[in-house]
Amino acid sequence: MSSFTFVSVADATLLGASLFPGKVLDGTWLARCEDLKREVDRLSLLSAQDALLLLRVDFSFFSF
């Protein structure tokens, strides 16, 4: 048991997703928004159809 790391309830995550509202959830949202900003900038380099397909696939992973 000594190898386990104590994590407070406010900082708990499961597979990278915050379990409770708070600073961890805020940090997760900020990181995701930064990822999407970077994706939008890169999508402008692709054709419209390819960019739309990539966005559709990307959002489908996070719509659960």
C-alpha angles and dihedrals in degrees: 000000000000090000092063118100118225113234122184118233091247091057097044118127134175117208090340095310121115114242097202136026116265141079094330092054091047091050092048092052092048091051092048092049090051089051091051092048090053091048093052091052091051094044090063087069092061133070115272094250094050092047092050092050092051093048091049092052092044094052093045090064092057101041098090 
